[in-house]
C-alpha cells in the first residue's frame, strides 16, 4: 500500500509521531535477513565475476585451434583491465543513479546488466567482442560494489548494521569461492588445458613427468608441456580451450535470482527521507522492522537530519570538493579504498594460479589449490563479522592489515630463499617438495587476515562515512578509486613479476602496506558507536 508523499516542509514532533503511528507498511513484511540475502546476491555476483578469471585465463591463453584466444601477456592483462575500468565507471555513475532513482531501483538495473554482460563474455568469438563485454560486466560489478553496502547500511537497524554490512563482504568472497569451485570442477571434468596434435615434426620431444618423450600426431598433450616448445614444430587439431566459456556463463544464474528477489524488497527508507518522501520512508521502514524496534525514534532521526538540510541542495562532486569537511571525508574514504587494493589481495585472486605455477605447481593443480584460498576467504569473512561486532572498526582494519603485511613478508622470504634459487638454476626438480606448499599456506593466512580484517572494515567504514545527501556520489567516487587502483595493479602485476620477480614484487607490497598502516593509525575515524545521522554531525564539527 502506497502513502502520499510528504512535501519538504518542517514537521513538528506531533506530525512526526502521527506519521510514524498512522502510516501503514508499504508492502509485505520482509525480515532483515531476507533483505540482506536478496541484496547481497549482487555482491555474490561481484565476487564470482572478479574471481572466475583466475581459472579462465589458462584456457584463454591456449591457441585458437585449441579453443582458446591465444592471449599474449599484454592481452591477458587487458582482460582484467577492461573489467576493472568498467567497475570504476559503474561505481561512479552507479552511485549517482542510486542517489537519483533509489538504491533498490539501481540493484534491479544492475541485475539486468550482470545477465547481459555474462552472456556476452561467454559467447564472445574474439577479443574485439570480449573486451567491451568485460567492460559492461565491470559496470555491473562496480555498481553493485557502490550500491549494495549503502542499501544495507540504510535499511538494517543500527544495532546490527556493522554485522549485516559485513555480510556483504562475506557474500563477495563466497562468490569468489563459488568461482574457484566451479573453475576446479570444470577443469577436472574437461581436463587440461589439453590439445590434440594434428602434425608433429619428426624428432620433436618434450619432457613429460620428468622423462623426455617423443610427440606423436593424434595424441593429446598438456598445454603446460607444449607451451615451452617452438610452435613451428607442430600444429594443433583441437583442444579444450573453450572451457573458459563454461566458467563465465555460470554467473547468469544468480543474476536472474537477484532480479527476482529484489522485486520483493522495499526501497531504502533513508533514500526516501533524503528526498523528502517521509510517508514513503516510514512505509518502507515498517516493512523491515519488528514490534520491538523503536520505529518512531529511528524515523525522527531521519526527518531531523533531512530537515536540517532543507536549505541545502544535494551536492555534486565539484561542490563536495569545495566543502572542507566533506572533502576531508571524501579523501579518507578514497584512501581507505585505495589502501585496500594495495594490500595485493587481487593479485592473489586474479593471478593465484600464476603465482602457484611460479612456485612449481601445474595449471590444473594450481586451479584446484585456488579453492583453498577461497575457503580461507569465506572463513575469514565469517570471522570478520564477529570481529566487527566485538571490536571497533579501526581495530579490525588496522589489525587485519598488520597481519596480511606479515604474510606478504613471509611470501617474499619463501620465494627468495626457497624457490628463486631453483628457478634461476633451471632445476625445479631439486627443490624440496614442501616449499611450494609454504606459498599455499602463506596465501591462505594472507586471505584470512585480509577477509577478517581489512576487507570487511573497509566496506563498513566507507558505507558509514558519508552524509546521506552525498552518500551515493561520494561512495561512488571512493569505490571508483578502489577499482582504478585495482585495474592499475592488475595490469602491472605480470610485468612487475617478470622484471623484479616474486620476491621484489612482494617486498614492494610490504613497503606500501607499512605506509598504509601508519596513515590508518593517524587518520581513519571510528564509525561504530553512533547512528549515521550522529556521525554526520560529529564529522561536520570535527573536520570543519
Phi, psi and omega per residue, in radians:
X1 nan 2.272 -3.092
X2 -1.769 2.423 3.108
X3 -1.829 2.658 3.124
X4 -1.142 2.586 -3.120
X5 -1.205 2.563 3.045
X6 -1.698 2.263 -3.103
X7 -1.255 2.757 -3.060
X8 -1.316 1.137 3.032
X9 -1.962 2.844 -3.131
X10 -1.119 2.370 3.104
X11 -1.917 2.322 3.069
X12 -1.362 2.856 3.066
X13 -0.983 -0.616 3.124
X14 -1.157 -0.701 3.126
X15 -1.190 -0.668 3.085
X16 -1.079 -0.795 3.139
X17 -1.094 -0.707 3.141
X18 -1.142 -0.741 3.100
X19 -1.072 -0.798 -3.104
X20 -1.091 -0.621 -3.087
X21 -1.466 -0.610 -2.955
X22 -1.738 -0.345 -3.128
X23 -1.338 2.160 -3.136
X24 -1.369 2.848 3.019
X25 -1.003 2.558 -3.081
X26 -1.439 0.021 3.137
X27 3.114 -2.880 -3.125
X28 -1.143 2.564 3.083
X29 -1.105 2.438 3.056
X30 -2.246 2.259 3.107
X31 -1.197 2.656 3.131
X32 -1.056 -0.617 3.129
X33 -1.121 -0.718 3.130
X34 -1.145 -0.724 3.093
X35 -1.030 -0.833 -3.121
X36 -1.089 -0.750 -3.139
X37 -1.088 -0.795 -3.109
X38 -1.112 -0.883 -3.077
X39 -1.126 -0.687 -3.057
X40 -1.377 -0.010 2.905
X41 -1.063 -0.526 3.033
X42 -1.107 -0.641 3.101
X43 -1.274 -0.583 3.043
X44 -1.044 -0.770 3.100
X45 -1.136 -0.701 3.039
X46 -0.916 -0.896 -3.115
X47 -1.135 -0.771 -3.095
X48 -1.113 -0.804 -3.052
X49 -1.205 -0.476 3.077
X50 -1.474 -0.520 -3.095
X51 -1.510 -0.482 -2.999
X52 -1.140 -0.479 -3.027
X53 -1.162 -0.439 -3.111
X54 -1.078 -0.635 3.110
X55 -1.526 -0.405 -3.110
X56 -1.374 -0.585 -3.052
X57 -1.003 -0.756 3.133
X58 -1.012 -0.547 3.103
X59 -1.402 -0.614 3.082
X60 -1.108 -0.523 -3.105
X61 -1.295 -0.226 -3.131
X62 -1.175 2.771 3.117
X63 -1.095 2.720 -3.136
X64 -1.089 -0.611 3.095
X65 -1.128 -0.371 3.119
X66 -1.696 0.122 3.105
X67 1.699 -0.040 3.138
X68 -1.618 -2.887 3.139
X69 -2.019 0.090 3.107
X70 0.925 0.860 -3.083
X71 -1.170 2.365 2.921
X72 -1.489 2.934 3.104
X73 -0.984 -0.680 3.123
X74 -1.157 -0.771 3.132
X75 -1.129 -0.604 3.071
X76 -1.066 -0.794 3.108
X77 -1.107 -0.614 -3.114
X78 -1.223 -0.492 3.094
X79 -1.037 -0.773 3.082
X80 -1.321 -0.638 -3.071
X81 -1.071 -0.810 -3.100
X82 -1.132 -0.648 3.062
X83 -1.054 -0.777 -3.034
X84 -1.306 -0.574 3.018
X85 -1.139 -0.688 3.028
X86 -1.053 -0.672 3.103
X87 -1.068 -0.765 3.130
X88 -1.093 -0.778 3.122
X89 -1.102 -0.796 -3.123
X90 -1.146 -0.655 3.124
X91 -1.153 -0.744 -3.097
X92 -1.179 -0.906 -3.078
X93 -1.450 -0.441 3.048
X94 -1.122 -0.653 3.078
X95 -1.110 -0.696 3.126
X96 -1.175 -0.718 3.120
X97 -1.127 -0.663 -3.139
X98 -1.203 -0.543 3.048
X99 -1.175 -0.669 -3.040
X100 -1.442 -0.764 -2.992
X101 -1.926 -0.222 3.120
X102 2.015 2.632 -3.112
X103 -1.175 -0.821 -3.116
X104 -1.081 -0.780 3.126
X105 -0.997 -0.740 -3.108
X106 -1.140 -0.722 -3.124
X107 -1.152 -0.648 3.071
X108 -1.095 -0.747 3.088
X109 -1.077 -0.737 -3.133
X110 -1.106 -0.624 3.116
X111 -1.029 -0.733 3.103
X112 -1.143 -0.701 3.128
X113 -1.169 -0.693 3.055
X114 -0.954 -0.815 -3.083
X115 -1.130 -0.849 -3.135
X116 -1.090 -0.784 -3.119
X117 -1.116 -0.711 -3.132
X118 -1.119 -0.793 -3.128
X119 -1.153 -0.745 -3.137
X120 -1.078 -0.721 3.115
X121 -1.138 -0.745 -3.055
X122 -1.176 -0.548 -3.089
X123 -1.783 0.062 -3.108
X124 -1.026 2.164 -3.107
X125 -1.391 -0.331 -3.101
X126 -2.759 3.130 -3.085
X127 -1.210 -0.485 3.131
X128 -1.059 -0.608 3.099
X129 -1.544 -0.630 -3.065
X130 -1.125 -0.774 -3.068
X131 -1.048 -0.910 3.094
X132 -1.133 -0.520 3.087
X133 -1.158 -0.691 3.081
X134 -1.145 -0.636 3.092
X135 -1.094 -0.792 3.122
X136 -1.055 -0.803 3.117
X137 -1.078 -0.671 3.099
X138 -1.094 -0.611 3.092
X139 -1.031 -0.706 3.121
X140 -1.197 -0.742 3.133
X141 -1.087 -0.812 3.140
X142 -1.143 -0.708 3.101
X143 -1.080 -0.710 3.111
X144 -1.140 -0.697 -3.118
X145 -1.137 -0.480 3.135
X146 -1.570 -0.498 -2.982
X147 -1.683 -0.758 -3.040
X148 -1.073 -0.830 3.119
X149 -1.054 -0.642 3.127
X150 -1.177 -0.765 3.119
X151 -1.022 -0.776 3.135
X152 -1.161 -0.802 -3.110
X153 -1.062 -0.599 -3.105
X154 -1.487 -0.238 -3.012
X155 -1.825 -0.614 -3.025
X156 -1.528 2.746 3.109
X157 -1.114 2.641 -3.100
X158 -0.998 -0.643 -3.019
X159 -1.149 -0.408 -3.136
X160 -2.145 0.260 -3.064
X161 -1.049 -0.819 -3.110
X162 -1.085 -0.714 -3.118
X163 -1.148 -0.819 -3.073
X164 -1.282 -0.579 3.024
X165 -1.189 -0.573 3.038
X166 -1.118 -0.526 3.084
X167 -1.083 -0.514 3.049
X168 -0.979 -0.800 3.108
X169 -1.153 -0.655 3.099
X170 -1.057 -0.714 3.133
X171 -1.218 -0.566 3.072
X172 -1.063 -0.872 -3.111
X173 -1.267 -0.473 3.019
X174 -1.128 -0.680 3.063
X175 -1.101 -0.699 3.093
X176 -1.152 -0.734 3.085
X177 -1.082 -0.746 3.092
X178 -1.010 -0.737 3.117
X179 -1.087 -0.767 -3.131
X180 -1.131 -0.698 3.128
X181 -1.152 -0.815 3.119
X182 -1.050 -0.768 3.093
X183 -1.000 -0.826 -3.095
X184 -1.142 -0.745 3.138
X185 -1.104 -0.843 -3.129
X186 -1.126 -0.711 3.131
X187 -1.108 -0.653 3.136
X188 -1.332 -0.442 3.073
X189 -1.340 -0.826 -3.087
X190 -1.467 -0.372 -3.075
X191 1.355 3.048 2.923
X192 1.771 -2.869 0.149
X193 -1.157 2.246 -3.087
X194 -2.231 2.621 3.046
X195 -2.364 2.693 3.035
X196 -1.805 2.247 -3.098
X197 -1.438 2.397 3.078
X198 -1.569 -0.819 3.124
X199 -2.435 2.584 3.125
X200 -2.425 2.310 3.077
X201 -1.178 2.365 -3.093
X202 -0.962 2.380 3.101
X203 1.534 -0.008 3.126
X204 -1.280 2.239 -3.127
X205 -2.239 2.854 3.067
X206 -2.567 2.641 3.125
X207 -1.483 1.953 -3.129
X208 -2.062 2.091 -3.076
X209 0.941 0.663 3.090
X210 1.433 0.005 -3.108
X211 -2.025 2.292 3.096
X212 -1.242 2.071 -2.986
X213 -2.188 2.403 3.089
X214 -1.296 2.296 3.125
X215 -1.445 2.531 -3.100
X216 -2.255 2.466 3.074
X217 -1.112 2.544 3.124
X218 1.485 -0.082 -3.131
X219 -1.756 2.660 3.116
X220 -1.648 2.355 3.138
X221 -2.361 2.677 3.084
X222 -1.201 2.360 3.099
X223 -1.162 -0.394 3.048
X224 -1.028 -0.625 -3.136
X225 -1.350 -0.841 -3.031
X226 -1.281 -0.406 -3.059
X227 -1.075 -0.424 -3.110
X228 -1.625 0.048 -3.097
X229 -1.799 2.579 3.083
X230 -0.961 2.055 -3.070
X231 -1.149 -0.258 3.114
X232 -1.294 -0.181 -3.099
X233 -1.509 -0.132 -3.128
X234 -2.681 2.817 2.995
X235 -2.157 2.737 -3.037
X236 -1.910 2.347 3.117
X237 -1.544 -0.821 -3.098
X238 -2.843 3.079 3.114
X239 -3.025 -3.130 -3.111
X240 -1.848 0.547 -3.119
X241 -1.097 -0.424 3.122
X242 -1.193 -0.034 3.116
X243 -0.932 -0.620 -3.105
X244 -1.062 -0.499 -3.124
X245 -1.164 -0.687 3.109
X246 -1.142 -0.632 3.120
X247 -1.100 -0.699 -3.053
X248 -1.366 -0.531 -3.032
X249 -1.291 -0.366 -3.050
X250 -1.037 -0.561 -3.041
X251 -1.257 -0.076 3.053
X252 -1.194 -0.440 -3.102
X253 -1.188 -0.944 3.098
X254 -1.155 -0.381 3.074
X255 -1.109 -0.723 3.095
X256 -1.157 -0.732 3.129
X257 -1.102 -0.650 3.121
X258 -1.087 -0.811 -3.117
X259 -1.093 -0.774 -3.120
X260 -1.125 -0.815 -3.061
X261 -1.211 -0.672 -3.129
X262 -1.230 -0.367 3.033
X263 -1.090 -0.398 -3.092
X264 -1.666 -0.038 -3.053
X265 -1.684 2.698 3.047
X266 -1.412 2.829 3.007
X267 -1.273 2.815 3.067
X268 -1.090 2.170 3.131
X269 -1.126 -0.598 3.137
X270 -1.244 -0.517 3.045
X271 -1.142 -0.760 3.083
X272 -1.038 -0.794 -3.113
X273 -1.119 -0.676 3.125
X274 -1.134 -0.375 3.116
X275 -1.834 0.376 3.074
X276 1.172 0.216 -3.124
X277 -1.616 1.258 -2.967
X278 -1.225 -0.643 3.112
X279 -1.140 -0.762 3.089
X280 -1.107 -0.629 -3.141
X281 -1.074 -0.833 -3.132
X282 -1.195 -0.600 3.105
X283 -1.104 -0.755 3.104
X284 -1.223 -0.675 -3.131
X285 -1.076 -0.706 -3.112
X286 -1.175 -0.363 3.122
X287 -1.270 -0.392 -3.037
X288 -2.131 0.353 3.080
X289 -2.185 2.654 3.118
X290 -1.711 3.068 3.130
X291 -1.166 -0.386 -3.138
X292 -1.357 -0.288 -3.121
X293 -1.431 2.480 3.096
X294 -1.487 1.488 -3.052
X295 -1.145 -0.703 -3.103
X296 -1.108 -0.713 3.141
X297 -1.138 -0.772 -3.140
X298 -1.140 -0.718 3.120
X299 -1.134 -0.668 3.113
X300 -1.057 -0.741 3.105
X301 -1.018 -0.753 3.135
X302 -1.098 -0.833 -3.078
X303 -1.136 -0.791 -3.138
X304 -1.071 -0.745 3.122
X305 -1.091 -0.727 -3.138
X306 -1.208 -0.715 -3.115
X307 -1.177 -0.521 3.112
X308 -1.205 -0.257 -3.117
X309 -1.917 0.200 -3.020
X310 -1.064 -0.515 -3.122
X311 -1.507 -0.070 -3.098
X312 -1.894 2.433 3.055
X313 -1.523 2.793 3.003
X314 -1.080 2.389 -3.011
X315 -1.643 2.469 2.996
X316 -1.387 2.995 3.120
X317 -1.046 -0.711 3.127
X318 -1.083 -0.684 3.135
X319 -1.245 -0.652 3.112
X320 -1.030 -0.715 -3.102
X321 -1.160 -0.318 3.139
X322 -1.522 -0.225 -3.137
X323 -1.720 2.065 -2.955
X324 -0.964 -0.880 -3.037
X325 -1.252 -0.583 3.071
X326 -1.227 -0.673 3.099
X327 -1.079 -0.705 3.124
X328 -1.106 -0.779 3.101
X329 -1.090 -0.688 -3.140
X330 -1.106 -0.742 3.123
X331 -1.126 -0.763 3.131
X332 -1.076 -0.829 -3.138
X333 -1.068 -0.742 -3.129
X334 -1.131 -0.758 -3.107
X335 -1.244 -0.621 3.038
X336 -1.005 -0.758 3.127
X337 -1.177 -0.764 -3.140
X338 -1.101 -0.767 3.134
X339 -1.196 -0.378 3.000
X340 -1.116 -0.613 -3.122
X341 -1.452 -0.596 -3.123
X342 -1.292 0.002 2.947
X343 -1.108 -0.401 -3.072
X344 1.592 0.176 -3.035
X345 -1.038 -0.689 -3.041
X346 -1.397 -0.238 2.947
X347 -1.190 -0.521 3.068
X348 -1.270 -0.651 -3.066
X349 -1.319 -0.854 -3.033
X350 -1.435 -0.551 -3.011
X351 -2.098 0.370 -3.139
X352 -0.952 -0.839 3.089
X353 -1.029 -0.636 3.132
X354 -1.128 -0.766 3.113
X355 -1.107 -0.756 -3.126
X356 -1.207 -0.553 3.044
X357 -1.145 -0.674 3.063
X358 -1.061 -0.542 -3.129
X359 -1.430 -0.109 3.044
X360 2.019 0.072 3.140
X361 -1.573 2.650 3.002
X362 -1.315 2.914 -3.048
X363 -1.060 -0.869 -3.089
X364 -1.114 -0.712 3.103
X365 -1.133 -0.685 -3.134
X366 -1.134 -0.728 3.109
X367 -1.095 -0.727 -3.139
X368 -1.165 -0.760 -3.129
X369 -1.142 -0.429 3.115
X370 -1.057 -0.446 3.094
X371 -1.011 -0.630 -3.139
X372 -1.087 -0.653 3.111
X373 -1.189 -0.588 3.071
X374 -1.162 -0.713 3.087
X375 -1.082 -0.752 3.115
X376 -1.070 -0.654 3.131
X377 -1.113 -0.773 -3.136
X378 -1.155 -0.776 3.100
X379 -1.062 -0.759 3.124
X380 -1.085 -0.714 -3.139
X381 -1.169 -0.691 3.078
X382 -1.099 -0.716 3.075
X383 -1.123 -0.633 3.132
X384 -1.063 -0.604 3.098
X385 -1.072 -0.747 3.101
X386 -1.138 -0.785 -3.087
X387 -1.123 -0.683 3.113
X388 -1.131 -0.571 3.118
X389 -1.348 -0.527 -3.036
X390 -1.578 -0.613 -3.036
X391 -2.154 2.991 3.123
X392 -1.245 2.792 3.123
X393 -1.047 -0.759 -3.116
X394 -1.073 -0.752 -3.122
X395 -1.076 -0.765 -3.139
X396 -1.146 -0.765 -3.119
X397 -1.087 -0.915 -3.059
X398 -1.228 -0.744 3.140
X399 -1.072 -0.756 3.119
X400 -1.114 -0.672 -3.125
X401 -1.198 -0.661 3.067
X402 -1.077 -0.769 -3.125
X403 -1.117 -0.796 -3.103
X404 -1.222 -0.545 3.080
X405 -1.127 -0.658 3.073
X406 -1.077 -0.719 3.137
X407 -1.190 -0.591 3.053
X408 -1.098 -0.694 3.095
X409 -1.122 -0.688 3.095
X410 -1.087 -0.765 3.103
X411 -1.029 -0.776 3.132
X412 -1.047 -0.718 -3.128
X413 -1.207 -0.727 3.137
X414 -1.104 -0.785 3.124
X415 -1.139 -0.729 -3.058
X416 -1.172 -0.803 -3.047
X417 -1.679 -0.446 -3.009
X418 -1.850 -0.405 -3.015
X419 -2.116 -0.817 -3.068
X420 -0.975 -0.726 3.123
X421 -1.007 -0.653 -3.138
X422 -1.315 -0.596 3.077
X423 -1.132 -0.779 -3.120
X424 -1.161 -0.530 3.116
X425 -1.522 0.001 -3.105
X426 0.904 0.800 -3.083
X427 -2.444 0.953 -3.101
X428 -1.104 -0.449 -3.131
X429 -1.103 -0.462 -3.128
X430 -1.445 -0.157 -3.111
X431 -1.218 2.343 3.085
X432 -0.941 2.405 -3.002
X433 -1.133 -0.406 -3.078
X434 -1.384 -0.342 -3.026
X435 -1.100 -0.806 3.100
X436 -1.003 -0.537 -3.128
X437 -1.294 -0.363 3.024
X438 -1.133 -0.627 3.081
X439 -1.112 -0.762 3.111
X440 -1.037 -0.806 -3.123
X441 -1.104 -0.753 -3.137
X442 -1.107 -0.709 3.119
X443 -1.146 -0.704 3.127
X444 -1.062 -0.812 3.139
X445 -1.226 -0.575 3.027
X446 -1.000 -0.845 -3.117
X447 -1.143 -0.613 3.085
X448 -1.065 -0.838 3.126
X449 -1.155 -0.700 -3.114
X450 -1.108 -0.903 -2.997
X451 -1.410 -0.319 3.084
X452 -1.636 -0.237 -3.062
X453 -2.207 -1.386 -3.019
X454 -1.040 -0.847 -3.011
X455 -1.133 -0.965 -3.118
X456 -1.134 -0.653 3.141
X457 -1.141 -0.656 3.118
X458 -1.033 -0.881 -3.066
X459 -1.225 -0.640 3.118
X460 -1.181 -0.781 -3.141
X461 -1.069 -0.776 -3.136
X462 -1.134 -0.628 -3.134
X463 -1.251 -0.373 -3.107
X464 -1.776 -0.149 -2.930
X465 -1.369 -0.621 -2.921
X466 -1.744 2.528 3.060
X467 -1.096 2.680 -3.025
X468 -1.071 -0.635 -3.053
X469 -1.256 -0.260 3.092
X470 -2.175 0.130 -2.982
X471 -1.067 -0.768 -3.105
X472 -1.107 -0.845 -3.128
X473 -1.143 -0.820 -3.093
X474 -1.163 -0.766 3.106
X475 -1.105 -0.682 3.117
X476 -1.073 -0.750 3.129
X477 -1.169 -0.768 -3.131
X478 -1.057 -0.752 -3.136
X479 -1.245 -0.566 3.051
X480 -1.066 -0.676 3.081
X481 -1.078 -0.658 3.079
X482 -1.045 -0.850 -3.041
X483 -1.253 -0.610 3.104
X484 -1.148 -0.787 3.094
X485 -1.142 -0.640 3.067
X486 -1.056 -0.796 -3.130
X487 -1.083 -0.758 -3.127
X488 -1.099 -0.811 -3.127
X489 -1.140 -0.735 -3.135
X490 -1.079 -0.754 -3.127
X491 -1.242 -0.616 -3.045
X492 -1.448 -0.400 -3.005
X493 -1.014 -0.875 -3.122
X494 -1.026 -0.839 3.124
X495 -1.164 -0.594 3.090
X496 -1.106 -0.740 3.091
X497 -1.035 -0.684 -3.137
X498 -1.198 -0.641 -3.044
X499 -1.434 -0.881 -3.053
X500 -1.857 -0.127 3.115
X501 1.408 2.955 -3.137
X502 -1.030 -0.712 -3.113
X503 -1.043 -0.920 -3.133
X504 -1.091 -0.650 -3.137
X505 -1.074 -0.820 -3.094
X506 -1.305 -0.462 3.019
X507 -1.124 -0.700 3.095
X508 -1.032 -0.798 3.130
X509 -1.110 -0.651 3.120
X510 -1.066 -0.817 -3.120
X511 -1.078 -0.802 -3.138
X512 -1.067 -0.701 -3.110
X513 -1.234 -0.524 3.045
X514 -1.137 -0.713 3.060
X515 -1.071 -0.761 -3.125
X516 -1.078 -0.767 -3.136
X517 -1.062 -0.758 3.127
X518 -1.041 -0.774 3.126
X519 -1.140 -0.749 3.141
X520 -1.032 -0.773 -3.123
X521 -1.063 -0.677 -3.037
X522 -1.486 -0.506 -2.873
X523 -2.075 -0.738 -2.947
X524 -1.135 2.219 -3.133
X525 -1.442 2.849 3.057
X526 -1.530 2.406 -3.104
X527 -2.173 0.070 -2.974
X528 -1.329 -0.678 -2.822
X529 -1.702 0.508 3.131
X530 -2.653 2.756 3.042
X531 -1.257 2.932 3.137
X532 -1.084 -0.654 3.140
X533 -1.200 -0.683 3.113
X534 -1.165 -0.666 3.107
X535 -1.084 -0.684 -3.138
X536 -1.058 -0.802 3.119
X537 -1.112 -0.721 -3.115
X538 -1.102 -0.805 -3.097
X539 -1.202 -0.653 3.125
X540 -1.082 -0.714 3.126
X541 -1.235 -0.712 -3.051
X542 -1.245 -0.701 -2.995
X543 -1.787 -0.032 3.098
X544 -1.467 nan nan
